[in-house]
Amino acid sequence: MVAPKARRRGVGAHLLTAVETVCTTPKLFTSTNVSNHPMQHLLQRAGWRPVGLLHGLDEGDPEIFHLCPSSRLRDATCTGG
């Protein structure tokens, strides 16, 4: 989560890149509520794609799961992952 005063300054994109860089698995997922439009836009700009919807975690606000493009991840076979 990015502090409200630090939003819209590239911090979220930097955090996504950092997680992608250290990921040692062939797939990386994240999720956000349907109501969280800023996060959805960040993920879209970064090339992540929605892959599923889960109801019941937050009543009335389903969770959207996103998958990172494999081209943005390190090759898990090279790291022994």
ZANUFI-748706 format. One record per atom (N, C-alpha, C, O, CB): residue number from 1; x, y, z; residue in three letters; atom name. Coordinates in pm, whole numbers, plus 32768, in hexadecimal, padded with zeros to 4 digits. Each point is the difference from the previous one (the first is absolute). Glycine has a CB too. Layout:
# ZANUFI-748706
+--------+------+-------+------+------+-------+
: lumvex : east : north :   up : fiti : kolnu :
+--------+------+-------+------+------+-------+
:    NUM :    X :     Y :    Z :  ALA :    CA :
...
+--------+------+-------+------+------+-------+
This chain:
# ZANUFI-748706
+--------+------+-------+------+------+-------+
: lumvex : east : north :   up : fiti : kolnu :
+--------+------+-------+------+------+-------+
:      1 : 8054 :  7F8B : 8000 :  MET :     N :
:      1 : 7FAC :  8075 : 8000 :  MET :    CA :
:      1 : 8059 :  807C : 8000 :  MET :     C :
:      1 : 8066 :  8004 : 8044 :  MET :     O :
:      1 : 7EE1 :  7F7F : 8035 :  MET :    CB :
:      2 : 8091 :  80DF : 7F3B :  VAL :     N :
:      2 : 804A :  807E : 7FF8 :  VAL :    CA :
:      2 : 7FB7 :  8068 : 8055 :  VAL :     C :
:      2 : 7F86 :  800F : 7FF8 :  VAL :     O :
:      2 : 80D1 :  7FB9 : 7F1F :  VAL :    CB :
:      3 : 7FF4 :  807E : 813A :  ALA :     N :
:      3 : 7FC6 :  8069 : 8055 :  ALA :    CA :
:      3 : 7FBA :  8068 : 7FAA :  ALA :     C :
:      3 : 8031 :  8023 : 7F95 :  ALA :     O :
:      3 : 8082 :  7FB8 : 8118 :  ALA :    CB :
:      4 : 7EDC :  8056 : 7F80 :  PRO :     N :
:      4 : 7FB5 :  8061 : 7FB0 :  PRO :    CA :
:      4 : 8053 :  8076 : 7FCE :  PRO :     C :
:      4 : 7FEE :  802B : 7F8E :  PRO :     O :
:      4 : 7F4C :  7F94 : 80F4 :  PRO :    CB :
:      5 : 811F :  8076 : 7FCF :  LYS :     N :
:      5 : 8051 :  8073 : 7FD7 :  LYS :    CA :
:      5 : 8069 :  7FDC : 7F96 :  LYS :     C :
:      5 : 8034 :  8059 : 7FBD :  LYS :     O :
:      5 : 7FA9 :  8007 : 8125 :  LYS :    CB :
:      6 : 8041 :  7F20 : 7F0E :  ALA :     N :
:      6 : 8066 :  7FD4 : 7F9F :  ALA :    CA :
:      6 : 7FC4 :  7FCC : 7F7F :  ALA :     C :
:      6 : 804A :  7FD7 : 7FA6 :  ALA :     O :
:      6 : 804A :  7FF2 : 8119 :  ALA :    CB :
:      7 : 7EEA :  8036 : 7F36 :  ARG :     N :
:      7 : 7FBF :  7FC8 : 7F8A :  ARG :    CA :
:      7 : 8011 :  805A : 7F86 :  ARG :     C :
:      7 : 8015 :  8079 : 800C :  ARG :     O :
:      7 : 7F46 :  7F17 : 8089 :  ARG :    CB :
:      8 : 809C :  8031 : 7EF5 :  ARG :     N :
:      8 : 800B :  8046 : 7F7E :  ARG :    CA :
:      8 : 808C :  8036 : 7FE8 :  ARG :     C :
:      8 : 8013 :  8064 : 7FBA :  ARG :     O :
:      8 : 7EFB :  7FDA : 8057 :  ARG :    CB :
:      9 : 8157 :  7F7E : 802B :  ARG :     N :
:      9 : 808B :  802A : 7FEF :  ARG :    CA :
:      9 : 8059 :  7F8D : 7FD0 :  ARG :     C :
:      9 : 807A :  800B : 8003 :  ARG :     O :
:      9 : 7F63 :  80A0 : 80B0 :  ARG :    CB :
:     10 : 7FE5 :  7EE7 : 7F22 :  GLY :     N :
:     10 : 804E :  7F8F : 7FCD :  GLY :    CA :
:     10 : 8028 :  7F9A : 8069 :  GLY :     C :
:     10 : 8043 :  7F9E : 7FE0 :  GLY :     O :
:     10 : 800E :  80FA : 7F76 :  GLY :    CB :
:     11 : 7F86 :  7F7E : 8126 :  VAL :     N :
:     11 : 8026 :  7FA3 : 806B :  VAL :    CA :
:     11 : 7FC3 :  7F76 : 7FE8 :  VAL :     C :
:     11 : 8044 :  7F9B : 800E :  VAL :     O :
:     11 : 7FCC :  8125 : 8093 :  VAL :    CB :
:     12 : 7F6F :  7F3D : 7F3C :  GLY :     N :
:     12 : 7FBE :  7F7F : 7FE7 :  GLY :    CA :
:     12 : 8041 :  7FB3 : 7F8E :  GLY :     C :
:     12 : 8015 :  7F87 : 800A :  GLY :     O :
:     12 : 7F17 :  80DC : 8048 :  GLY :    CB :
:     13 : 80F5 :  7FE2 : 7F42 :  ALA :     N :
:     13 : 8044 :  7FBF : 7F8E :  ALA :    CA :
:     13 : 8088 :  7FCB : 802B :  ALA :     C :
:     13 : 8028 :  7F94 : 7FD7 :  ALA :     O :
:     13 : 7F60 :  8103 : 7F87 :  ALA :    CB :
:     14 : 80BE :  7FB4 : 80F4 :  HIS :     N :
:     14 : 8083 :  7FD4 : 8032 :  HIS :    CA :
:     14 : 7FF1 :  7F84 : 8057 :  HIS :     C :
:     14 : 8050 :  7FA3 : 7FF7 :  HIS :     O :
:     14 : 8003 :  814B : 8001 :  HIS :    CB :
:     15 : 7F47 :  7F0F : 805D :  LEU :     N :
:     15 : 7FE8 :  7F8B : 8054 :  LEU :    CA :
:     15 : 7FDF :  7F84 : 7FAC :  LEU :     C :
:     15 : 8031 :  7F93 : 801C :  LEU :     O :
:     15 : 7F7E :  8105 : 809A :  LEU :    CB :
:     16 : 7FFF :  7F7A : 7EE2 :  LEU :     N :
:     16 : 7FE2 :  7F8F : 7FA7 :  LEU :    CA :
:     16 : 807E :  7FCB : 7FBE :  LEU :     C :
:     16 : 8017 :  7F87 : 7FFC :  LEU :     O :
:     16 : 7F05 :  80D9 : 7FDA :  LEU :    CB :
:     17 : 8137 :  7FFA : 7FF8 :  THR :     N :
:     17 : 807D :  7FD8 : 7FBF :  THR :    CA :
:     17 : 805B :  7FB6 : 8061 :  THR :     C :
:     17 : 803F :  7F9D : 7FDC :  THR :     O :
:     17 : 7FAF :  8128 : 7F89 :  THR :    CB :
:     18 : 8019 :  7F6B : 8117 :  ALA :     N :
:     18 : 8053 :  7FBE : 8065 :  ALA :    CA :
:     18 : 7FD2 :  7F71 : 801A :  ALA :     C :
:     18 : 8051 :  7FA5 : 800B :  ALA :     O :
:     18 : 7FDD :  8139 : 805C :  ALA :    CB :
:     19 : 7F4F :  7F0F : 7FA4 :  VAL :     N :
:     19 : 7FCA :  7F79 : 8018 :  VAL :    CA :
:     19 : 8019 :  7FA7 : 7F87 :  VAL :     C :
:     19 : 8024 :  7F8B : 800F :  VAL :     O :
:     19 : 7F2C :  80D5 : 808A :  VAL :    CB :
:     20 : 809C :  7FD6 : 7EF1 :  GLU :     N :
:     20 : 8019 :  7FB2 : 7F85 :  GLU :    CA :
:     20 : 8092 :  7FD5 : 7FF7 :  GLU :     C :
:     20 : 801D :  7F91 : 7FD4 :  GLU :     O :
:     20 : 7F2A :  80EC : 7FB8 :  GLU :    CB :
:     21 : 8113 :  7FD9 : 809E :  THR :     N :
:     21 : 808F :  7FE5 : 7FF7 :  THR :    CA :
:     21 : 802C :  7F8F : 805C :  THR :     C :
:     21 : 8059 :  7FB3 : 7FDD :  THR :     O :
:     21 : 7FC9 :  813B : 7FE8 :  THR :    CB :
:     22 : 7FA1 :  7F08 : 80B0 :  VAL :     N :
:     22 : 802A :  7F9A : 8060 :  VAL :    CA :
:     22 : 7FAD :  7F80 : 7FF7 :  VAL :     C :
:     22 : 801D :  7F9E : 8045 :  VAL :     O :
:     22 : 802E :  8119 : 8050 :  VAL :    CB :
:     23 : 7F4E :  7F48 : 7F18 :  CYS :     N :
:     23 : 7FAB :  7F8A : 7FF3 :  CYS :    CA :
:     23 : 8050 :  7F8D : 7FC4 :  CYS :     C :
:     23 : 8043 :  8011 : 7F9B :  CYS :     O :
:     23 : 7EF1 :  8082 : 804A :  CYS :    CB :
:     24 : 80C5 :  7EF8 : 8059 :  THR :     N :
:     24 : 8049 :  7F8B : 7FCF :  THR :    CA :
:     24 : 7FA2 :  7F91 : 7FD1 :  THR :     C :
:     24 : 802B :  7F8D : 7FEF :  THR :     O :
:     24 : 808E :  80AD : 80AD :  THR :    CB :
:     25 : 7ECA :  7FE8 : 7F4F :  THR :     N :
:     25 : 7FA0 :  7F9E : 7FCE :  THR :    CA :
:     25 : 7FD4 :  802A : 7F73 :  THR :     C :
:     25 : 800F :  8074 : 7FDB :  THR :     O :
:     25 : 7FA1 :  7F56 : 8111 :  THR :    CB :
:     26 : 801B :  7FD9 : 7EC7 :  PRO :     N :
:     26 : 7FD9 :  8023 : 7F77 :  PRO :    CA :
:     26 : 7F81 :  8054 : 7FF7 :  PRO :     C :
:     26 : 7FE2 :  8037 : 7F96 :  PRO :     O :
:     26 : 8089 :  7EF9 : 8024 :  PRO :    CB :
:     27 : 7F4B :  80DC : 80B4 :  LYS :     N :
:     27 : 7F85 :  8051 : 8000 :  LYS :    CA :
:     27 : 7FFC :  8055 : 807E :  LYS :     C :
:     27 : 802A :  7FD6 : 806C :  LYS :     O :
:     27 : 7F5C :  7F7B : 7F0D :  LYS :    CB :
:     28 : 8047 :  8129 : 8076 :  LEU :     N :
:     28 : 7FF1 :  805E : 806F :  LEU :    CA :
:     28 : 7F76 :  803E : 7FF7 :  LEU :     C :
:     28 : 7FD9 :  8036 : 7F99 :  LEU :     O :
:     28 : 8121 :  7FFA : 806E :  LEU :    CB :
:     29 : 7EBC :  7FC8 : 8067 :  PHE :     N :
:     29 : 7F78 :  8035 : 8007 :  PHE :    CA :
:     29 : 7FF7 :  806B : 806A :  PHE :     C :
:     29 : 804E :  8002 : 805F :  PHE :     O :
:     29 : 7F56 :  7F23 : 7F53 :  PHE :    CB :
:     30 : 7FFC :  8133 : 803C :  THR :     N :
:     30 : 7FD8 :  805D : 8069 :  THR :    CA :
:     30 : 7F6A :  8013 : 7FF3 :  THR :     C :
:     30 : 7FC3 :  7FD6 : 7F9D :  THR :     O :
:     30 : 8120 :  809F : 8067 :  THR :    CB :
:     31 : 7EE2 :  7FCB : 805E :  SER :     N :
:     31 : 7F71 :  8019 : 7FF8 :  SER :    CA :
:     31 : 7FE0 :  8088 : 803B :  SER :     C :
:     31 : 804D :  8039 : 804C :  SER :     O :
:     31 : 7F83 :  7ED1 : 7FC2 :  SER :    CB :
:     32 : 7FBC :  8128 : 7FCC :  THR :     N :
:     32 : 7FCD :  807D : 8035 :  THR :    CA :
:     32 : 7F69 :  7FFF : 7FF7 :  THR :     C :
:     32 : 7FC5 :  7FB6 : 7FB1 :  THR :     O :
:     32 : 810E :  80C4 : 800B :  THR :    CB :
:     33 : 7EEE :  7FD7 : 8096 :  ASN :     N :
:     33 : 7F6E :  8008 : 7FFA :  ASN :    CA :
:     33 : 7FD1 :  8044 : 7F80 :  ASN :     C :
:     33 : 8047 :  8054 : 7FC8 :  ASN :     O :
:     33 : 7FB3 :  7FB3 : 8131 :  ASN :    CB :
:     34 : 7F91 :  7FD4 : 7EDB :  VAL :     N :
:     34 : 7FC2 :  803E : 7F8A :  VAL :    CA :
:     34 : 7FF8 :  8097 : 8012 :  VAL :     C :
:     34 : 800B :  804B : 7F9F :  VAL :     O :
:     34 : 7F70 :  7EE3 : 8036 :  VAL :    CB :
:     35 : 8071 :  8100 : 80A6 :  SER :     N :
:     35 : 7FF3 :  808F : 801B :  SER :    CA :
:     35 : 8084 :  804C : 7FF9 :  SER :     C :
:     35 : 8000 :  807B : 7FFF :  SER :     O :
:     35 : 7F3E :  7F4D : 808F :  SER :    CB :
:     36 : 8133 :  7FF1 : 7F6F :  ASN :     N :
:     36 : 8083 :  8041 : 8002 :  ASN :    CA :
:     36 : 8030 :  801E : 7F72 :  ASN :     C :
:     36 : 8058 :  7FBB : 7FCA :  ASN :     O :
:     36 : 7FDF :  7FCE : 810D :  ASN :    CB :
:     37 : 7F8F :  80DD : 7EED :  HIS :     N :
:     37 : 8020 :  8024 : 7F77 :  HIS :    CA :
:     37 : 8091 :  802D : 7FEC :  HIS :     C :
:     37 : 803B :  7FDD : 7F99 :  HIS :     O :
:     37 : 7ED9 :  8062 : 804D :  HIS :    CB :
:     38 : 8128 :  800C : 8076 :  PRO :     N :
:     38 : 808D :  8026 : 7FEB :  PRO :    CA :
:     38 : 805D :  7F87 : 7FF5 :  PRO :     C :
:     38 : 805A :  8000 : 7FAC :  PRO :     O :
:     38 : 7F77 :  80D1 : 80D2 :  PRO :    CB :
:     39 : 8019 :  7EC9 : 7FD5 :  MET :     N :
:     39 : 8054 :  7F88 : 7FF8 :  MET :    CA :
:     39 : 7FE8 :  7FB5 : 7F7E :  MET :     C :
:     39 : 805E :  7FCE : 7FC3 :  MET :     O :
:     39 : 7F9F :  8020 : 8137 :  MET :    CB :
:     40 : 7F87 :  800A : 7EDB :  GLN :     N :
:     40 : 7FE2 :  7FBD : 7F82 :  GLN :    CA :
:     40 : 8045 :  8048 : 7F8B :  GLN :     C :
:     40 : 8033 :  7FBE : 7FA5 :  GLN :     O :
:     40 : 7EF0 :  7FF5 : 80B8 :  GLN :    CB :
:     41 : 80DE :  80D0 : 7FA5 :  HIS :     N :
:     41 : 8042 :  804D : 7F95 :  HIS :    CA :
:     41 : 8097 :  7FEC : 8004 :  HIS :     C :
:     41 : 803F :  7FF4 : 7F97 :  HIS :     O :
:     41 : 7F08 :  80B6 : 8071 :  HIS :    CB :
:     42 : 80F2 :  7F51 : 8070 :  LEU :     N :
:     42 : 808F :  7FE6 : 800E :  LEU :    CA :
:     42 : 8024 :  7F79 : 7FC4 :  LEU :     C :
:     42 : 805F :  7FF4 : 7FB3 :  LEU :     O :
:     42 : 7FA7 :  8099 : 811D :  LEU :    CB :
:     43 : 7FAD :  7F0D : 7F53 :  LEU :     N :
:     43 : 801A :  7F7A : 7FCC :  LEU :    CA :
:     43 : 7FEF :  7FFB : 7F68 :  LEU :     C :
:     43 : 804F :  7FBF : 7FBB :  LEU :     O :
:     43 : 7F65 :  7FE0 : 8120 :  LEU :    CB :
:     44 : 7FE7 :  80A4 : 7EF2 :  GLN :     N :
:     44 : 7FEA :  8003 : 7F6F :  GLN :    CA :
:     44 : 8076 :  8043 : 7FBA :  GLN :     C :
:     44 : 8031 :  7FCC : 7F9B :  GLN :     O :
:     44 : 7ED7 :  803B : 808A :  GLN :    CB :
:     45 : 8126 :  806B : 800F :  ARG :     N :
:     45 : 8072 :  8047 : 7FC3 :  ARG :    CA :
:     45 : 807E :  7FAA : 8003 :  ARG :     C :
:     45 : 8054 :  800A : 7FA7 :  ARG :     O :
:     45 : 7F47 :  80D0 : 809F :  ARG :    CB :
:     46 : 8073 :  7ED2 : 8021 :  ALA :     N :
:     46 : 8075 :  7FAA : 800D :  ALA :    CA :
:     46 : 7FF4 :  7F80 : 7FAE :  ALA :     C :
:     46 : 805D :  7FB0 : 7FFC :  ALA :     O :
:     46 : 7FC5 :  80AD : 80E8 :  ALA :    CB :
:     47 : 7F6B :  7F8F : 7EDB :  GLY :     N :
:     47 : 7FEF :  7F8A : 7FAB :  GLY :    CA :
:     47 : 7FC7 :  7F86 : 8044 :  GLY :     C :
:     47 : 7FF3 :  7F97 : 7FC2 :  GLY :     O :
:     47 : 80C7 :  80C0 : 7FC0 :  GLY :    CB :
:     48 : 7F23 :  7FB6 : 80FD :  TRP :     N :
:     48 : 7FC0 :  7F91 : 8046 :  TRP :    CA :
:     48 : 7F73 :  7FEF : 7FCA :  TRP :     C :
:     48 : 7FC0 :  8062 : 7FDA :  TRP :     O :
:     48 : 80CC :  7FC6 : 80F7 :  TRP :    CB :
:     49 : 7F43 :  7F5C : 7F2A :  ARG :     N :
:     49 : 7F7A :  7FEB : 7FCA :  ARG :    CA :
:     49 : 7FA5 :  7FBD : 8066 :  ARG :     C :
:     49 : 802C :  7FAA : 804D :  ARG :     O :
:     49 : 8036 :  8044 : 7ECD :  ARG :    CB :
:     50 : 7F1F :  803A : 80E7 :  PRO :     N :
:     50 : 7FA1 :  7FC1 : 805C :  PRO :    CA :
:     50 : 7FE9 :  7F6E : 7FD9 :  PRO :     C :
:     50 : 7FEF :  7FE0 : 7F8A :  PRO :     O :
:     50 : 7FA2 :  80FF : 809F :  PRO :    CB :
:     51 : 806F :  7ECA : 803C :  VAL :     N :
:     51 : 7FEF :  7F71 : 7FE4 :  VAL :    CA :
:     51 : 7F94 :  7FBE : 8054 :  VAL :     C :
:     51 : 7FE4 :  7F89 : 7FEE :  VAL :     O :
:     51 : 810B :  8072 : 7FD4 :  VAL :    CB :
:     52 : 7ED5 :  804E : 809B :  GLY :     N :
:     52 : 7F99 :  7FC1 : 8050 :  GLY :    CA :
:     52 : 7FBC :  8061 : 805D :  GLY :     C :
:     52 : 8034 :  806C : 801D :  GLY :     O :
:     52 : 804A :  7EC1 : 7FD5 :  GLY :    CB :
:     53 : 7F0F :  80AC : 803C :  LEU :     N :
:     53 : 7FAF :  8052 : 8059 :  LEU :    CA :
:     53 : 7FD0 :  7FA9 : 8073 :  LEU :     C :
:     53 : 7FCD :  7F92 : 7FEA :  LEU :     O :
:     53 : 7FEB :  8107 : 7F58 :  LEU :    CB :
:     54 : 8059 :  7F97 : 8138 :  LEU :     N :
:     54 : 7FD8 :  7FB4 : 8075 :  LEU :    CA :
:     54 : 7F9F :  8052 : 8054 :  LEU :     C :
:     54 : 801E :  8070 : 8028 :  LEU :     O :
:     54 : 80BE :  7F14 : 7FD7 :  LEU :    CB :
:     55 : 7EB1 :  8043 : 801A :  HIS :     N :
:     55 : 7F9B :  8040 : 8054 :  HIS :    CA :
:     55 : 800B :  7FCA : 808E :  HIS :     C :
:     55 : 8026 :  7F8D : 8015 :  HIS :     O :
:     55 : 7F3F :  8092 : 7F23 :  HIS :    CB :
:     56 : 8079 :  8035 : 8129 :  GLY :     N :
:     56 : 7FF4 :  7FD1 : 8089 :  GLY :    CA :
:     56 : 806E :  802C : 805F :  GLY :     C :
:     56 : 7FF1 :  7FF0 : 8079 :  GLY :     O :
:     56 : 7F9C :  7F54 : 7F27 :  GLY :    CB :
:     57 : 80E2 :  80F2 : 802E :  LEU :     N :
:     57 : 8068 :  802E : 805C :  LEU :    CA :
:     57 : 7FD5 :  8081 : 8045 :  LEU :     C :
:     57 : 8005 :  800B : 807A :  LEU :     O :
:     57 : 80AB :  7F88 : 7EF7 :  LEU :    CB :
:     58 : 7F27 :  80CF : 803F :  ASP :     N :
:     58 : 7FC9 :  807D : 8034 :  ASP :    CA :
:     58 : 7F72 :  800A : 7FCB :  ASP :     C :
:     58 : 7FEB :  800C : 7F87 :  ASP :     O :
:     58 : 80FA :  8068 : 8084 :  ASP :    CB :
:     59 : 7EBB :  7F87 : 804C :  GLU :     N :
:     59 : 7F74 :  8000 : 7FD8 :  GLU :    CA :
:     59 : 7FE0 :  8072 : 7FA1 :  GLU :     C :
:     59 : 8016 :  8075 : 8020 :  GLU :     O :
:     59 : 7FB0 :  7F21 : 80BA :  GLU :    CB :
:     60 : 8006 :  8048 : 7EB1 :  GLY :     N :
:     60 : 7FD7 :  8064 : 7F9E :  GLY :    CA :
:     60 : 8071 :  803C : 7FAF :  GLY :     C :
:     60 : 7FE7 :  805B : 7FB0 :  GLY :     O :
:     60 : 7F60 :  7FD4 : 80E6 :  GLY :    CB :
:     61 : 8135 :  7FA2 : 7F7C :  ASP :     N :
:     61 : 8072 :  8037 : 7FB6 :  ASP :    CA :
:     61 : 805D :  7F8E : 7FD8 :  ASP :     C :
:     61 : 8063 :  7FE6 : 8045 :  ASP :     O :
:     61 : 7F8D :  80F7 : 803A :  ASP :    CB :
:     62 : 7FF1 :  7EDE : 7F13 :  PRO :     N :
:     62 : 804F :  7F8C : 7FD7 :  PRO :    CA :
:     62 : 8093 :  8022 : 7FEC :  PRO :     C :
:     62 : 8025 :  8073 : 7FEB :  PRO :     O :
:     62 : 7F0E :  7F30 : 7FA9 :  PRO :    CB :
:     63 : 811F :  7FF6 : 8072 :  GLU :     N :
:     63 : 8090 :  800B : 7FEE :  GLU :    CA :
:     63 : 8023 :  7FD5 : 7F71 :  GLU :     C :
:     63 : 7FD6 :  7F95 : 7FD3 :  GLU :     O :
:     63 : 8054 :  8040 : 8126 :  GLU :    CB :
:     64 : 8022 :  807F : 7EC1 :  ILE :     N :
:     64 : 802F :  7FDE : 7F7A :  ILE :    CA :
:     64 : 8090 :  7FD1 : 800B :  ILE :     C :
:     64 : 8054 :  8046 : 8039 :  ILE :     O :
:     64 : 7F0F :  8064 : 7F59 :  ILE :    CB :
:     65 : 80BB :  7EE1 : 8038 :  PHE :     N :
:     65 : 8088 :  7FCC : 7FFE :  PHE :    CA :
:     65 : 8040 :  8021 : 7F7A :  PHE :     C :
:     65 : 7FC1 :  7FF6 : 7F97 :  PHE :     O :
:     65 : 8001 :  7F51 : 8109 :  PHE :    CB :
:     66 : 80BE :  80E1 : 7F66 :  HIS :     N :
:     66 : 804C :  8025 : 7F8A :  HIS :    CA :
:     66 : 807E :  7FAB : 7FF7 :  HIS :     C :
:     66 : 8039 :  7FD9 : 8066 :  HIS :     O :
:     66 : 7F6C :  8112 : 7FA5 :  HIS :    CB :
:     67 : 8084 :  7EF8 : 7F7A :  LEU :     N :
:     67 : 8078 :  7FB1 : 7FE5 :  LEU :    CA :
:     67 : 8068 :  8059 : 7FBD :  LEU :     C :
:     67 : 7FE3 :  8048 : 7FA1 :  LEU :     O :
:     67 : 7F94 :  7EE5 : 8048 :  LEU :    CB :
:     68 : 8102 :  80CD : 804B :  CYS :     N :
:     68 : 806F :  804B : 7FC5 :  CYS :    CA :
:     68 : 802A :  7FBD : 7F7E :  CYS :     C :
:     68 : 8004 :  7F85 : 7FF9 :  CYS :     O :
:     68 : 804A :  80C6 : 80EC :  CYS :    CB :
:     69 : 7FD1 :  8003 : 7EB4 :  PRO :     N :
:     69 : 8031 :  7FC2 : 7F84 :  PRO :    CA :
:     69 : 8086 :  7FBB : 801A :  PRO :     C :
:     69 : 8057 :  8038 : 8042 :  PRO :     O :
:     69 : 7F31 :  8077 : 7F33 :  PRO :    CB :
:     70 : 8087 :  7ED9 : 8058 :  SER :     N :
:     70 : 807B :  7FB3 : 8017 :  SER :    CA :
:     70 : 807B :  8049 : 7FCC :  SER :     C :
:     70 : 806E :  7FEA : 8032 :  SER :     O :
:     70 : 7F0D :  7F43 : 7FC0 :  SER :    CB :
:     71 : 8075 :  8129 : 7FAC :  SER :     N :
:     71 : 8071 :  804A : 7FC9 :  SER :    CA :
:     71 : 803B :  8062 : 8066 :  SER :     C :
:     71 : 8071 :  802E : 7FEF :  SER :     O :
:     71 : 7F2A :  7FBC : 7F2F :  SER :    CB :
:     72 : 801C :  8035 : 814B :  ARG :     N :
:     72 : 8030 :  805D : 8066 :  ARG :    CA :
:     72 : 8041 :  7FB8 : 8076 :  ARG :     C :
:     72 : 8032 :  8041 : 805C :  ARG :     O :
:     72 : 7F1B :  805D : 7F60 :  ARG :    CB :
:     73 : 80B1 :  7EDD : 8043 :  LEU :     N :
:     73 : 8038 :  7FB2 : 806E :  LEU :    CA :
:     73 : 8086 :  7FC4 : 7FD9 :  LEU :     C :
:     73 : 801C :  7FE6 : 7F8B :  LEU :     O :
:     73 : 7EFE :  7FE7 : 80C6 :  LEU :    CB :
:     74 : 8138 :  801F : 8015 :  ARG :     N :
:     74 : 807C :  7FB6 : 7FE8 :  ARG :    CA :
:     74 : 7FDC :  7F71 : 7FDE :  ARG :     C :
:     74 : 7F95 :  7FD0 : 8027 :  ARG :     O :
:     74 : 80EE :  80C5 : 8078 :  ARG :    CB :
:     75 : 7FD2 :  7F26 : 7F19 :  ASP :     N :
:     75 : 7FE8 :  7F74 : 7FDE :  ASP :    CA :
:     75 : 8014 :  7FAB : 807D :  ASP :     C :
:     75 : 8070 :  7FF1 : 8031 :  ASP :     O :
:     75 : 7FDA :  8034 : 7EDE :  ASP :    CB :
:     76 : 7F49 :  7FA3 : 8123 :  ALA :     N :
:     76 : 8006 :  7FB1 : 807C :  ALA :    CA :
:     76 : 805C :  7F87 : 7FF2 :  ALA :     C :
:     76 : 803A :  7FD3 : 8063 :  ALA :     O :
:     76 : 7EDD :  8078 : 7FD1 :  ALA :    CB :
:     77 : 80F8 :  7F80 : 7F53 :  THR :     N :
:     77 : 8058 :  7F8B : 7FEE :  THR :    CA :
:     77 : 8093 :  8026 : 8013 :  THR :     C :
:     77 : 8052 :  7FAB : 8021 :  THR :     O :
:     77 : 7F07 :  7FF0 : 7F41 :  THR :    CB :
:     78 : 80C8 :  80E2 : 8088 :  CYS :     N :
:     78 : 808B :  802D : 8011 :  CYS :    CA :
:     78 : 8023 :  8016 : 8092 :  CYS :     C :
:     78 : 8076 :  8003 : 8024 :  CYS :     O :
:     78 : 7F7F :  8067 : 7EFB :  CYS :    CB :
:     79 : 7FA8 :  7FA6 : 8135 :  THR :     N :
:     79 : 801A :  801C : 808D :  THR :    CA :
:     79 : 7FE7 :  7F86 : 8057 :  THR :     C :
:     79 : 800B :  8008 : 807B :  THR :     O :
:     79 : 7FB8 :  80E5 : 7F5E :  THR :    CB :
:     80 : 801B :  7EA4 : 7FEA :  GLY :     N :
:     80 : 7FE5 :  7F88 : 804D :  GLY :    CA :
:     80 : 7F78 :  7FFB : 803D :  GLY :     C :
:     80 : 7FE6 :  7FAF : 8059 :  GLY :     O :
:     80 : 8106 :  8047 : 7FD3 :  GLY :    CB :
:     81 : 7EB8 :  8065 : 7FA5 :  GLY :     N :
:     81 : 7F7A :  800B : 803B :  GLY :    CA :
:     81 : 7FA0 :  7F9E : 7FCE :  GLY :     C :
:     81 : 7F8C :  8000 : 802B :  GLY :     O :
:     81 : 809E :  80E5 : 7FF0 :  GLY :    CB :
+--------+------+-------+------+------+-------+
